[in-house]
């Protein structure tokens, strides 16, 4: 039976954690260990977490004395776990619900395709609007898509031991990762280092959206304004630049970072010409070209 380590980051998650933990414990065909890192939750929340997991043998709890961002919390977990003890690794948010076959389905796909990284689509439910929708991602077609996007939500990721070893070696607990997108960075490290990454169209996670979300998949005007804000406040541009410190750069990627940072007319033209190498969907390529043209990123 495959040994799987689930990395679960929590912060004041008592409203959602019980149903999420149950969905993890109900995973079929695998032997799981759950590593939970709490990012300095309120005292009552910590007490609830301790009570909830008291009788679960395969749960290991870790507590932070200071507030951590989701990215810092996940990379802390990656540093804590002994990667050699497990065959596969999965990232887990505190407020989702997993399909009982999520892990086994993901692992079988990794084995069948001899891959190191798995992601999938997911079903998103909005608590605020009482609506659900299927989130379809388009990873893998563009060779350098990882420079501009992650594969999917991190809660869909399952990594083989070799890729997790690399993630552990390449990342560290530092201030420059505080506002990073951990799922984007993990995907970028894997893709840039030549690990085979696969994506499934199946929705294996019930992805709850609510007012307490730190990161989330927002639709319509809310989602659009969120993306515009990340562009306007330079988060998106800064995150792309951040990748250079962690990923492997071939000749093309090295030139990309030079062009991206110089941002002169010739570089803008180069970026526009090569946009199809960065995004997978045609509409995303068109939007990216506009962002380059008007120097919005």
N, C-alpha and C positions, 0 to 999 in steps of 0.2 A: 504494500500500500504506500502511495506517495506521501512523503512528509512535507507538509506545507506550513510555512510561517505566515500568519496574517498580521500585518502591521496596522494597528488601529490608533488613530490620533483623536483625543477627546478634549472637549472644553465645554463645561456646563451643558452636557448633553442628556440629562436625565429624562427629558420628554421623549427621546427617540431611542435611547441606547438599549433598552430591554428587547425591543422587537428586532433591532439589528443584531444583537448578540445571539438571539434565538436562530436567526437565519444563518449565522455562521456555524453554530453548533449542529445545525441540520444538514450541513454539507455532506453529500454522499460520496463514497468511494475513496476518501482521502483521510489521512491522519493529520489533524491540525493542532497547531499551537498558536495562541493569540497573545501578541505582545501589545499592551495598551500603555500609551504614554499620555498622561494628563497634563495639560498646559496651564497649571495653576488655577484650577476651577475654584468656585466659591466653596466654603467649608461644607455646606449642606450637600453640594454636588459630589464632593469627594467622599463623604460618608455614604451617599447612595451608591456610588461606584464600588466602594469596598463591600457593602452589603450584597450588591447584585452579583459580584464575582466570588464571594466567599466560598461557595461550594463547588466552584468550577476548577477542576484540577489543571486543565491545560491553559490557564490564563496566567500571565505574568504582568504585574502592574509596576509602573514607574511614574514618579511624580516630580514635577518641576517646581522649584521654589520661586520662579519668576514666569511671567506671561510669555508664552511662545507663539509665534505665528504658525499657521498650518504647515508651511514649508519647513520651518525650524523643527517643528515637532516630528515630522516624518523623517527628516534627515537624522535627528537624534535617535529615533528607533532603528534606523539603518545602521548606525554606529554601535548601538547596544547589542543587537542580535549577532550571534556567531553564525555567519553565513554557511560555514561548512557543515552545520548540523542539519540542514534542510535541503530538499530537492528543488522546491519552488517557493516563491514569495508573492504575496498579494497585498496591495494597498487597500485600506478600508476607511471610509468616512463613518462617523458615528451615527448618521441619521438616514442611512440607506437600508434597503432590504435586498438580500441576495437570493437569486434563484437557487434551489437546493442542488442543482447540478452545475452551478457556475464554475467551480474550481475544476471538477473532473472534465467538463467540456473543454475548458481552456487548456488544461494539461494535455488532453488527447490531441487537440489541434497543434500544440507545440511539438509533440512527439511525431505526429504524422507528417508534419512539414519540416521537421528538424530545425525548428526556430528557437529563439531565445527570449522573445518578447511577444506578448499577446495583449490585444485590446479588443473592445467590442462596442457595439452601439448600446443604447440604454433607453429605458422608459422613464421619462421625467414627469413627476406629479407636482403641481403647484398648489400648496396649501392655501395661499392667498386667493387664488382665482378658482379653486376647486376644479381643475382641469388637468388632463394628462396628454402627453404627446410623445411620439417616438423620435429620439434624437439619432440621426444618421450622420456619421462622420465619414470623411473621405481621405483617410491617410494612405500613404504608401505609393501613390502613383508618381508624384513628383520627387525626384531624387533628393532634393534639398528642402523638402517641406518642413523638416525639423527646425529650420532657421526662423520660421514664422508661426509655428503652431505645434501643439502636442498631438498625440495620436487620438485621444479621446479623454473622457474624464478619468482621473487617476484610479478611481474605484473599480474600473474595468480591467486594470492592468494585472497580469500575472507574468512574473519573470522567472526564467530558469536560473539556476545557481550561478552560472558563468556571468550572466549579465548583472546580477545583483552584486557579485564580487567587484565588478568594475565600478558600479555606482558607489559602493562603499569606499573604494580607493580614491575616486575622483572628487567626492564631496566631503564637506566638513562643516562644522557648526561655526558659522561666521556671519557677521552683520550683513554682508552683501547678499545673503540668501534669505534675509528676513522677509522681503516682499516678493520673492521669486515665486514663480509657478512651478512647484515641485514636479508635477506630472509632465509639464512641457520639458523641463530640464532633464528628467530621467529618460524620456523618449529621445531627446537630442543626443545625449551621451551614447545611448545604445545604437541609434542609427548612424551617427558619425563614425563610430568605431567598427562598423561593418557587421554588427549583429543582425541576423535576420529577424525582422519584425512583421508580424501578421495581424490582420484585423478581421473580425467576424461581424456579419450583419445582424446576428442574433442579439436581442436585448436581454442581458443577463442580470441587470441591476435595476431595481426600482429606486429611482433617484429623486429623493424628496427635496422639493424647493419650498423654503419657508422664510420668514422674516429674519431668522437667526443665522441664515447661511452667511459664511464668510466668502466663499467662492460658490458659484453656481451657474447653471445654464438658464439664462433668462431669455424669454422670447419677446417679440413685438417691440414696442417703444422702449420698454424698460431695458431689454437686452441691447437695443441699438444705442441708447444713451449711455449705457455702461461701457460699451466698446468705444464710443466717441470720447468718453471721459478718459479712458486708458491711453488713448492717442494724444489727447490734448495735454494731459499732465505728464507726458513723456514716459509713462510707465512702459508702454509697449516698445518704444525705441530703446530705452535703457535695458529692458530685459533681453532684447536681441543682442545688444552689446555685451551683456553679462555672459551670454553663452560662450563667448570666445575664451573665457577663463577655464572652461570645463570640458569642452568638446574637442575631438580630434579635427584638425584642419588640414584638408588636402589643398592642392594648389588653387582649386576653384574657390573653396571656402575662405582661404587666406585673401584672395583677391576680392571676394564679396565683402569681407569686413573692412578692407581698405576703401572700397567704393562707398560702402554704407556710411562710414565715418567721415569721409572727405566731403560727400554731399555736393560736389560741384556739378556743373552742367554735364560734362563727359561721364561722370559717375552715374548721374541720374539716367542718362540714356542707356548705359550699360545695365543698370538695374531693371529698367523697363523691358529691354530686349530679353533679359534672362528670367522674367517673371514666371514663365511656365515651369521653371525648375523649382519654384518656391511654393506654389500653391497647387492644389489638386483639382478643385472645381473651377469651371470656366468663369463663373461669376466672381469667384475669389481672385482669380488672376486679373480680371478687369478692374476690380476694386483696388488691388494692390498697385496696379499701374497708375491709377489716379492718385493714390497716396504718394507714390514716388514723384509723379509729375508736379504735384503742388507742394512737395516737400513737407508733407504732413507727418511723416515718420522719418 
